[in-house]
Amino acid sequence: MDHQGTGANAHAAVLLDSGEPADLAVLDELRADQRVAFLDRHEDQESALRKLRPAPDDTVLAEGIRWAHYPWRRAVVAVLGPRGFRALRLDRNRNMITAAEQERLGTLRIGVAGLSVGHVIAHTLAAQGLCGELRLADFDELELSNLNRVPATVFDLGVNKATVTARRIAELDPYLPVRVIEAGLTYDTVDEFLDGLDVVVEECDSLEMKAVVRQGAKARGIPVLMATSDRGLVDVERFDLDPQRPILHGLLGELDLALLPGMSNRDKIPHMLRHLDAERLSPRTAASLVEVDHSLSTWPQLAGDVTLGATALAEAVRRIGLGEPLGSGRTRIDVGWSLDNLGEPEMAREDTPSAAESQAEQVSSEFPDVVAAAAIRAPSGGNVQPWYVEFDEDAVTIRVAPEFTSAMDVESRGSAVAIGAALFNARVAAAAHGRLGPASVSDDGAGLAATLRFGDDADSELAALYRPMLERETNRHHGEPTAVGAETAAALHRAAEENGARLSIVTDRADIDAAAATLAAADRTRYLTARLHAEMFSELRWPGDPDPDAGIDVRSLELDPGDYAVMGILRRPEVMAHLAAWNAGSALGDDTRDRVRASSALAVVSVTGHELADFVRGGSAMEAVWITAQQCGWAVQPVSPVFLFARTPEEFKELSSTFSDELATLQSQFRALVGTEPDASQILVLRLANGGPASVKSRRDPNRLRLRKN
């Protein structure tokens, strides 16, 4: 076996380090030879290496350059050191192949037999970094008629096909070891070819050698892959997983393989046709076989089909190398069939939703109806409206509806906040009509409920909030940071305290930036946790949605056309699964980070205590603060970090087993940042911005209203 070759048969680059005296002497000799060209673009390579993300460590940057001498080119090329070269050359593989996967795949030893079709396959494996060593075997020399499918040149005519392939790979990656067997596969060379391989790619013409290679691979437990250049046939034999399976899937039947060397080509035809699955050959290939040795010298092959096969086998090698599912068998990747079955693309949802039509207010003027309608105008996480509102002439009761809960609604604390906000709205409406009475909260066998009994009390301050309460909205415009005046801050604090809560207002720009980073990191975990991601996108409503009265209208997100287009990617669970597996996705929190950083202030409502009744009280205070902020001219957007309602390690794990520790840390950081007391429960974060009116208001589901009959 020729491991490298010399002279006219050379197929590997000679790597020289100018820091080594012996190599320097060789370089000096080469520079003195006017027939040898030197190509030096190492500064460009080093600059590109330094720009990689994440940045390479100092040892990689300090490798220095090497000089790759290509005798057949009469050229010497400056290249990065081995680690830097591989990192930069394969950087565009990420994250189709992660860095860790690339390192694992770089240990594979792959043999390719038959270097017409095999040329493209071997080069593809090398280009994608799917191997750490290649062995190439072919006895034949490159001819002009091969250039319809072999990506070589007229300069390579008359050179052994395996050598041509090895040279092209050396010019792609001078560090990749490639061994060449110019004698091709024979009974004498097959053992040397197979020993120590992890995968075999067989593209021989000879049925005899196809059988011999598979017998040897089976004995060694090596998987064998093959691609034919007809209708995308891909063949996989996993002798590593099933060493007892017959070679060639048993298609040779009871044929004694020892008889193959003595069989005529005509005698081999039935076996070859079974191997090629003749009944499924493309009509043109099948018809061409009839013409071989008549109007055709051999069977036809096209470059596109060869390239398609290389694509398929590269994926098969990747799966084998990473231990991903890949069984034995055959399949076809039939481009012709696919083109015959073209269809119109599915009409995607509008990239830029049109302006929203307003929802007609259809509220009865009857007193209890007015109060009930005010109650359901309260905000809730994802606008899920986790309640049923029961009312009659004497009272209104807002009762938790557990079927509308979600993972982030830990122990129904989020629902309790929504119930509290609805109770506040009901009290405002009752006060405006002079019918305010006592309110109570119960948590019995029927579940959490808040009841307002109607009376004859008057509360002018509450009554004055009736119209502002009806006008309260979620406004997600980014806005521009402006100062929050002392008078506004005092009004917000007063609204919280009068309803039994505390308020922290964050206005320092450094603190807002820190909060933005924390909230963005929490949002990332929401995208990357399967259940949280599914629930988040289930809340969104698009124009024409059959259930528009709950959830969040996408038009209210105030996204630009580019962001709307990206949502088509963000909504895909399989995309998020990959990002989670890679511990990536830092950009997923960018929208939250940008919005929070554009805020003028963050208002964080909290209450003393951890019982559901405390969260109800906090919900009323939150609604009062929200209405007051909007009265003062601020656009208000609620921000509900994933960690908001979790308290114990078990609850964090229930939210996200993968990110439970991170969420606990983020919660601790955020509580410290805004100064929440240890005995307090955070209710909600309100983002105050200087922005225009919301594009669309959230709708409410009238089916949540239930009139009690006396």
C-alpha positions in Angstrom: 0.0 0.0 0.0 1.3 3.4 -1.0 0.8 5.6 2.1 1.8 8.8 0.5 3.4 8.3 -2.9 6.4 10.0 -4.3 7.2 11.8 -7.5 4.5 11.5 -10.1 2.4 9.4 -7.8 2.5 11.9 -4.9 -0.9 12.4 -3.4 -0.3 14.1 0.0 0.9 17.5 0.9 4.2 17.7 2.6 3.7 19.9 5.8 6.7 22.1 6.7 7.2 24.2 9.9 9.6 27.1 9.4 10.4 26.8 13.1 12.1 23.5 12.5 15.6 23.7 11.1 15.2 20.7 8.7 11.9 22.0 7.4 13.3 25.5 7.0 16.1 24.1 4.9 13.5 22.4 2.6 11.6 25.7 2.4 14.8 27.5 1.4 15.4 25.0 -1.4 11.8 25.3 -2.6 12.0 29.1 -2.6 15.2 28.9 -4.6 13.4 26.9 -7.3 11.8 29.3 -9.7 9.4 26.6 -10.9 7.8 26.5 -7.4 5.1 29.1 -6.5 4.5 30.3 -3.0 1.0 31.4 -2.0 0.8 33.2 1.4 -2.6 34.3 2.7 -2.0 33.4 6.3 -2.8 36.9 7.6 -6.3 36.6 6.1 -6.7 33.2 7.7 -5.5 34.4 11.1 -7.8 37.4 11.0 -10.8 35.1 10.2 -9.7 32.7 13.0 -9.7 35.5 15.6 -13.3 36.5 14.5 -14.8 33.1 15.2 -17.5 32.8 17.8 -16.8 31.7 20.4 -13.2 32.9 20.1 -10.5 30.2 19.9 -8.3 29.8 23.0 -4.9 31.2 23.1 -3.1 27.9 22.3 -5.0 27.7 19.0 -4.1 31.3 18.1 -0.5 30.7 19.0 0.0 27.6 16.8 1.6 29.7 14.0 1.5 28.8 10.3 2.6 25.8 8.4 3.7 25.5 4.7 1.9 22.8 2.6 4.0 21.7 -0.3 2.0 20.2 -3.2 4.6 18.5 -5.5 2.1 17.9 -8.3 1.2 21.6 -8.3 4.7 22.8 -7.9 3.3 25.1 -5.2 3.7 25.8 -1.5 0.7 27.3 0.4 0.7 28.9 3.9 -2.0 27.4 6.1 -2.9 27.8 9.8 -1.7 25.2 12.3 -3.8 22.0 12.5 -6.2 23.0 15.2 -6.8 26.5 13.9 -7.1 25.2 10.3 -9.8 22.7 11.3 -11.7 25.1 13.5 -11.9 27.8 10.7 -12.4 25.4 7.8 -15.3 23.6 9.5 -16.8 26.6 11.3 -19.7 26.9 8.8 -20.8 23.4 9.7 -22.1 24.6 13.0 -24.7 23.9 14.2 -25.7 21.4 11.5 -22.8 19.6 13.1 -21.8 20.9 16.5 -18.2 21.3 17.6 -18.5 18.3 20.0 -20.0 16.2 17.2 -17.3 17.3 14.8 -14.6 16.2 17.2 -16.3 12.8 17.5 -16.7 12.4 13.8 -13.1 13.3 13.3 -12.0 10.0 14.7 -13.8 7.9 12.1 -11.7 5.8 9.7 -13.5 5.4 6.4 -12.6 3.3 3.3 -14.0 4.1 -0.1 -13.6 1.5 -2.9 -14.3 2.6 -6.4 -13.3 6.2 -7.1 -15.5 7.3 -9.9 -18.7 7.6 -7.9 -16.5 7.2 -4.8 -14.5 10.4 -5.7 -17.5 12.7 -4.9 -18.4 10.7 -1.8 -14.8 10.8 -0.4 -14.5 14.5 -1.1 -17.8 15.2 0.5 -16.9 13.2 3.6 -13.6 15.2 3.9 -15.3 18.5 3.2 -17.8 18.0 6.0 -15.1 16.8 8.4 -16.8 13.4 8.8 -13.6 11.4 9.1 -10.1 11.4 10.6 -8.7 9.1 8.0 -9.6 8.0 4.5 -8.5 4.9 2.6 -9.1 5.0 -1.2 -8.8 2.0 -3.5 -9.1 1.9 -7.3 -6.9 0.3 -9.9 -8.1 2.4 -12.8 -6.8 5.6 -14.4 -8.8 8.7 -15.1 -10.1 8.9 -18.6 -11.8 11.8 -20.5 -15.1 9.9 -20.4 -15.0 10.0 -16.6 -15.2 13.8 -16.5 -19.0 13.8 -17.0 -19.3 12.8 -13.3 -15.9 12.9 -11.7 -15.0 16.5 -10.6 -11.4 16.3 -11.8 -9.7 18.1 -14.7 -7.9 17.4 -17.9 -4.6 17.9 -15.9 -5.5 14.6 -14.1 -6.0 12.4 -17.2 -4.0 9.2 -17.0 -3.5 9.5 -13.2 -4.8 6.8 -11.0 -8.4 7.6 -9.8 -7.6 7.1 -6.2 -4.6 9.4 -6.5 -6.7 12.0 -8.2 -9.2 11.9 -5.3 -6.5 12.0 -2.7 -4.8 15.0 -4.3 -8.1 16.9 -4.4 -8.7 16.1 -0.7 -5.1 17.2 0.2 -5.8 20.5 -1.5 -8.9 20.8 0.6 -7.3 19.8 3.9 -3.5 19.1 4.0 -3.8 17.6 7.5 -6.3 14.8 6.7 -4.5 11.5 6.4 -5.4 9.7 3.1 -4.0 6.3 2.2 -4.2 5.1 -1.4 -4.3 1.6 -2.8 -3.5 2.1 -6.5 -3.9 -1.7 -7.1 -7.5 -1.4 -6.2 -9.4 -4.0 -4.3 -8.2 -7.6 -4.9 -8.1 -10.7 -2.8 -4.5 -9.6 -1.8 -5.4 -6.1 -0.7 -8.9 -6.4 0.8 -7.7 -7.2 4.3 -5.2 -4.3 4.4 -8.0 -2.1 3.1 -10.6 -3.2 5.7 -8.5 -3.6 8.9 -9.3 -0.9 11.4 -12.0 0.8 9.4 -15.2 2.1 11.0 -17.2 2.5 7.8 -16.9 1.1 4.3 -18.3 2.9 1.2 -18.4 0.4 -1.7 -18.7 1.7 -5.2 -17.1 -1.1 -7.2 -18.2 -2.2 -10.6 -17.4 -5.9 -10.0 -20.0 -8.1 -8.4 -17.3 -10.3 -7.2 -15.5 -7.5 -5.3 -18.9 -6.3 -3.9 -19.3 -9.7 -2.3 -15.7 -10.0 -1.1 -15.7 -6.5 0.5 -19.0 -7.3 2.3 -17.8 -10.7 3.5 -14.7 -9.0 5.0 -16.7 -6.2 6.5 -19.3 -8.6 8.0 -16.5 -10.6 9.6 -15.1 -7.4 11.2 -18.5 -5.9 12.1 -18.1 -2.9 9.8 -21.1 -1.2 8.3 -21.2 -1.0 4.5 -22.8 1.9 2.5 -23.5 2.2 -1.2 -25.2 4.7 -3.5 -26.1 4.0 -7.0 -26.6 6.8 -9.5 -30.1 5.9 -10.4 -33.2 7.3 -8.7 -31.2 8.0 -5.6 -30.8 4.4 -4.4 -29.1 4.3 -1.0 -28.0 1.0 0.5 -27.1 0.4 4.1 -25.8 -2.9 5.7 -25.2 -2.6 9.4 -23.0 -5.5 10.1 -21.9 -3.7 13.2 -25.4 -4.0 14.6 -26.4 -7.3 13.0 -23.3 -9.5 12.2 -25.6 -12.4 11.2 -27.4 -10.6 8.4 -26.7 -11.9 4.8 -24.5 -9.8 2.6 -26.3 -7.7 -0.1 -29.5 -8.2 1.9 -29.6 -11.8 0.8 -30.3 -10.8 -2.8 -27.7 -13.3 -4.2 -29.8 -16.1 -2.7 -28.0 -19.4 -2.4 -25.3 -18.5 -4.9 -21.9 -20.0 -4.0 -19.7 -16.9 -3.9 -16.6 -19.0 -4.6 -18.1 -19.5 -8.1 -18.2 -15.8 -9.0 -14.6 -15.6 -10.3 -15.3 -18.2 -12.9 -18.7 -16.9 -14.0 -19.1 -15.1 -17.3 -20.6 -11.6 -17.4 -23.7 -13.1 -18.9 -24.0 -15.5 -16.0 -23.7 -12.7 -13.5 -26.5 -10.6 -15.1 -29.4 -12.1 -13.1 -27.6 -11.5 -9.8 -26.6 -8.0 -10.8 -30.1 -7.1 -11.7 -31.4 -8.4 -8.4 -28.8 -6.4 -6.7 -29.8 -3.2 -8.6 -33.5 -3.8 -8.0 -34.1 -3.9 -11.8 -37.8 -3.5 -11.6 -37.4 -0.1 -9.9 -34.7 1.2 -12.2 -35.6 4.4 -14.0 -36.9 3.8 -17.5 -33.9 5.5 -19.1 -31.4 3.5 -17.1 -33.3 0.2 -17.8 -33.5 1.0 -21.5 -29.8 1.9 -21.6 -28.9 -1.5 -20.1 -30.4 -3.1 -23.1 -28.1 -1.1 -25.3 -24.9 -1.8 -23.5 -22.3 -3.3 -25.9 -24.6 -2.3 -28.8 -25.2 1.5 -29.1 -23.6 2.1 -25.7 -20.1 1.1 -24.4 -21.3 1.0 -20.8 -24.1 2.1 -18.6 -24.7 5.9 -18.2 -24.2 7.9 -15.0 -24.8 11.6 -14.4 -22.9 14.0 -12.1 -26.1 15.2 -10.4 -27.1 11.6 -9.5 -23.6 10.9 -8.2 -23.7 14.1 -6.1 -27.1 13.2 -4.7 -25.7 9.8 -3.6 -22.7 11.5 -1.9 -25.2 13.7 0.0 -27.1 10.7 1.3 -24.1 8.7 2.3 -22.6 11.7 4.1 -25.7 11.8 6.3 -25.5 8.1 6.8 -21.9 8.4 8.0 -22.9 11.2 10.3 -25.6 9.1 11.9 -23.3 6.1 12.3 -20.5 8.2 13.8 -22.8 9.8 16.3 -24.8 6.7 17.2 -28.0 8.1 15.8 -30.7 5.8 14.4 -29.9 4.1 11.1 -31.0 0.6 10.3 -30.1 -1.7 7.4 -32.0 -1.6 4.2 -32.6 0.5 1.1 -34.4 3.6 0.2 -34.6 5.9 -2.8 -34.2 9.7 -2.9 -35.9 10.1 -6.2 -35.5 13.7 -7.5 -37.4 12.9 -10.6 -40.4 11.7 -8.7 -40.3 14.7 -6.5 -40.3 17.1 -9.5 -43.2 15.1 -11.0 -45.1 15.8 -7.8 -44.6 19.5 -7.4 -47.3 21.3 -5.5 -48.2 24.8 -4.7 -46.7 26.0 -1.4 -49.1 26.2 1.5 -50.2 29.7 2.1 -48.4 30.9 5.1 -50.0 33.2 7.6 -49.5 36.8 6.8 -46.0 37.9 7.5 -47.3 41.3 8.5 -50.7 41.1 10.0 -53.1 43.8 8.8 -54.4 46.5 11.1 -56.9 45.1 13.5 -60.6 45.8 13.5 -61.9 46.8 16.9 -64.0 44.4 18.9 -67.5 45.7 19.3 -68.4 46.2 22.9 -71.6 44.4 23.5 -72.2 45.0 27.2 -75.7 45.1 28.7 -76.6 48.3 30.5 -78.1 46.2 33.3 -76.2 46.7 36.5 -75.0 43.2 37.3 -74.0 42.6 33.6 -71.9 45.8 33.7 -70.0 44.6 36.8 -69.4 41.1 35.3 -68.2 42.6 32.0 -65.8 44.8 33.9 -64.4 41.8 35.8 -63.5 39.8 32.7 -61.7 42.9 31.3 -58.9 42.1 33.8 -55.5 41.0 32.5 -54.3 37.4 32.9 -51.1 35.5 31.8 -51.3 34.9 28.1 -54.9 36.3 28.2 -56.1 32.8 29.1 -58.8 34.3 31.3 -58.6 31.5 34.0 -62.0 32.2 35.5 -65.8 31.8 35.3 -67.7 34.9 36.4 -71.0 34.1 38.1 -73.4 36.9 38.9 -76.9 37.8 39.9 -78.7 40.8 41.4 -76.9 40.3 44.8 -73.3 39.5 44.0 -70.6 38.6 41.5 -68.2 35.7 42.1 -65.0 35.2 40.1 -64.1 31.5 40.3 -60.8 29.9 39.2 -61.3 27.6 36.1 -58.4 25.1 36.4 -58.8 23.9 32.9 -57.3 27.2 31.7 -54.1 26.9 33.7 -50.5 26.5 32.4 -47.1 25.3 33.6 -46.1 28.9 34.6 -49.2 29.2 36.7 -47.4 27.5 39.6 -49.9 26.2 42.2 -52.5 28.5 40.6 -50.7 31.6 41.8 -50.9 33.3 38.4 -54.7 32.5 38.3 -55.0 34.0 41.8 -53.4 37.2 40.5 -55.9 37.3 37.6 -58.8 36.7 40.0 -57.5 39.7 42.1 -57.4 42.0 39.1 -60.9 40.9 38.1 -62.1 41.6 41.6 -60.6 45.1 41.5 -62.4 45.8 38.2 -65.7 44.6 39.7 -65.3 46.9 42.7 -64.5 49.8 40.4 -67.7 49.2 38.3 -69.8 48.7 41.4 -68.5 51.9 42.9 -69.2 53.8 39.7 -72.8 52.7 40.0 -73.1 53.3 43.7 -73.5 49.6 44.6 -70.1 48.8 46.2 -70.3 46.2 49.0 -67.9 43.9 50.9 -65.5 41.6 49.1 -64.2 38.2 50.3 -61.9 35.5 49.1 -62.5 31.8 49.7 -60.5 28.7 48.9 -62.7 25.7 49.7 -63.5 22.5 48.0 -65.0 24.4 45.1 -61.6 26.1 44.4 -60.4 29.6 44.8 -63.1 32.3 44.4 -63.5 36.0 45.0 -66.9 37.4 45.7 -68.2 41.0 45.7 -71.5 41.5 47.3 -73.4 44.5 46.1 -74.3 47.2 48.6 -75.0 50.9 48.7 -71.5 52.2 49.5 -69.9 55.0 47.5 -66.2 55.3 46.9 -65.5 58.3 44.7 -61.8 57.5 44.1 -62.7 54.0 42.9 -65.6 55.3 40.9 -63.3 57.7 39.1 -61.3 54.8 37.8 -64.2 53.3 35.9 -63.5 54.8 32.5 -59.6 54.4 32.8 -60.3 50.8 33.8 -62.2 50.1 30.6 -59.5 51.8 28.6 -56.6 49.8 30.3 -54.6 47.9 27.7 -51.4 46.0 27.1 -49.1 48.1 25.1 -46.0 46.4 23.7 -44.5 49.3 21.8 -40.8 49.6 22.5 -40.8 53.4 23.1 -37.9 55.6 24.1 -36.6 55.9 27.7 -37.7 59.1 29.4 -37.7 60.1 33.1 -40.5 59.1 35.4 -41.5 62.1 37.5 -41.7 62.1 41.2 -45.5 62.8 41.1 -46.1 59.7 38.9 -43.9 57.5 41.1 -45.8 58.7 44.2 -49.2 57.9 42.5 -48.0 54.4 41.6 -46.7 53.7 45.1 -50.0 55.0 46.5 -52.1 52.7 44.2 -50.1 49.7 45.4 -50.2 50.5 49.1 -53.9 51.3 49.2 -54.5 47.8 47.9 -52.2 46.1 50.4 -49.1 45.7 48.3 -45.6 47.1 47.8 -44.1 48.6 44.7 -40.5 48.8 43.6 -39.8 51.2 40.7 -36.5 50.6 38.8 -35.3 53.7 36.9 -31.5 53.5 37.1 -30.3 52.6 33.6 -27.7 50.2 34.8 -30.3 48.4 36.9 -32.7 48.3 33.9 -29.9 46.8 31.8 -29.2 44.2 34.5 -32.9 43.4 34.7 -33.1 43.1 30.9 -30.3 40.5 30.9 -32.0 38.5 33.7 -35.5 38.6 32.1 -34.0 37.7 28.7 -32.2 34.7 30.1 -35.5 33.5 31.7 -37.3 34.0 28.4 -34.6 31.8 26.7 -35.5 28.9 29.1 -39.2 29.3 28.1 -38.3 28.8 24.5 -36.1 25.8 25.2 -38.4 23.9 27.5 -40.8 21.9 25.4 -44.0 22.4 27.5 -43.4 26.1 28.1 -42.7 26.6 24.4 -45.8 24.8 23.3 -48.0 26.8 25.8 -46.4 30.1 24.8 -47.3 29.6 21.1 -50.7 28.1 21.8 -51.6 31.5 23.4 -51.0 33.4 20.1 -54.0 34.3 17.9 -53.6 35.2 14.2 -56.2 37.0 12.0 -58.9 34.6 11.1 -58.2 32.3 14.1 -61.4 30.4 15.1 -60.9 31.3 18.8 -60.0 35.0 18.8 -61.6 35.8 22.2 -58.8 34.4 24.3 -55.0 34.5 23.9 -52.8 37.1 22.5 -53.5 38.7 19.1 -50.1 38.7 17.2 -50.8 42.2 16.1 -50.5 43.4 19.7 -46.9 42.2 19.8 -45.9 45.3 17.8 -43.3 43.3 15.7 -41.8 44.5 12.5 -42.1 42.4 9.3 -38.8 40.8 9.9 -39.7 39.7 13.4 -43.0 38.3 12.2 -41.1 36.2 9.6 -38.7 34.9 12.3 -41.7 33.7 14.3 -42.2 30.9 11.8 -38.9 29.5 13.0 -39.3 30.2 16.7 -42.6 28.4 16.8 -41.1 25.1 15.6 -40.5 22.7 18.5 -37.9 20.6 16.7 -35.8 23.8 16.2 -36.0 24.6 19.9 -35.1 21.0 20.7 -31.8 21.3 18.8 -31.0 24.6 20.5 -31.7 23.1 23.9 -29.5 20.1 23.1 -26.7 22.5 22.1 -27.2 24.7 25.2 -27.5 27.5 22.7 -30.3 30.0 21.8 -28.9 33.1 23.6 -30.6 35.2 20.9 -34.0 33.9 22.0 -34.2 36.5 24.8 -33.2 39.4 22.5 -36.7 40.7 22.1 -37.4 40.8 25.8 -33.9 42.3 26.4 -34.5 45.1 23.8 -38.0 45.9 25.1 -36.9 46.1 28.7 -33.9 48.2 27.8 -36.2 50.6 26.0 -38.3 51.0 29.2 -38.5 54.2 31.2 -39.0 52.2 34.3 -39.9 48.7 35.7 -42.6 48.6 38.3 -42.6 45.4 40.4 -45.6 44.7 42.5 -45.2 42.4 45.6 -47.1 41.4 48.6 -46.3 40.0 52.0 -47.2 36.3 52.3 -47.4 33.3 50.0 -51.0 32.1 50.3 -53.4 32.3 47.3 -55.4 35.0 49.1 -52.2 37.0 49.2 -51.8 36.7 45.4 -55.4 37.8 45.0 -54.6 40.9 47.0 -51.5 41.4 44.9 -53.6 41.1 41.7 -55.9 43.9 42.8 -52.9 46.1 43.6 -51.3 45.3 40.2 -54.4 46.3 38.4 -54.6 49.5 40.3 -51.0 50.3 39.5 -51.5 49.5 35.8 -54.5 51.7 35.5 -52.8 54.5 37.3 -49.7 54.3 35.2 -51.8 54.4 32.0 -53.6 57.4 33.4 -50.2 59.1 33.8 -49.6 58.6 30.1 -47.4 55.5 30.2 -47.6 52.5 27.8 -47.7 49.5 30.1 -46.6 45.9 29.2 -46.7 43.1 31.7 -43.5 40.9 31.9 -44.0 37.5 33.4 -40.6 35.7 33.8 -40.8 32.0 34.0 -39.5 32.0 37.5 -42.2 34.5 38.8 -44.4 32.1 40.8 -42.0 29.3 41.8 -40.9 29.1 45.4 -39.4 25.6 46.0 -36.7 23.5 44.2 -39.5 21.1 43.3 -41.5 23.9 41.7 -38.5 25.0 39.7 -38.0 21.5 38.5 -41.7 21.2 37.6 -41.3 24.3 35.4 -38.2 23.0 33.7 -36.1 20.0 34.8 -33.3 21.2 32.5 -33.1 24.8 33.6 -34.4 24.6 37.2 -31.1 25.7 38.8 -30.7 28.5 36.3 -34.2 29.7 36.9 -33.7 29.7 40.7 -30.5 31.7 40.3 -32.2 34.2 37.9 -35.1 34.6 40.4 -32.7 35.3 43.2 -30.8 37.9 41.1 -34.0 39.6 40.1 -35.4 39.8 43.6 -32.1 41.3 44.9 -32.0 43.8 42.0 -35.5 45.2 42.7 -35.3 44.9 46.5 -38.1 42.4 47.1 -38.2 41.4 50.8 -37.6 37.7 51.7 -41.2 37.4 53.1 -42.8 38.9 50.0 -44.2 37.3 46.8 -43.7 39.0 43.5 -46.9 39.5 41.6 -45.9 41.0 38.3 -43.4 43.1 36.5 -44.8 46.1 34.6 -42.7 47.7 31.9 -43.4 51.4 31.6 -42.6 52.9 28.2 -43.1 56.1 26.3 -45.0 54.8 23.3 -48.1 55.3 21.1 -51.4 53.5 21.5 -51.5 49.7 21.1 -52.4 48.4 17.7 -55.1 46.2 19.0 -56.7 45.5 22.4 -57.0 42.0 23.8 -60.4 40.4 23.5 -62.5 38.7 26.1 -64.5 35.5 26.0 -68.1 36.2 26.9 -68.7 32.5 27.4 -66.9 32.8 30.7 -69.9 34.8 32.1 -72.6 32.9 33.9 -75.8 34.4 35.1 -77.1 32.8 38.2 -80.8 32.1 38.3 -82.6 32.8 41.5 
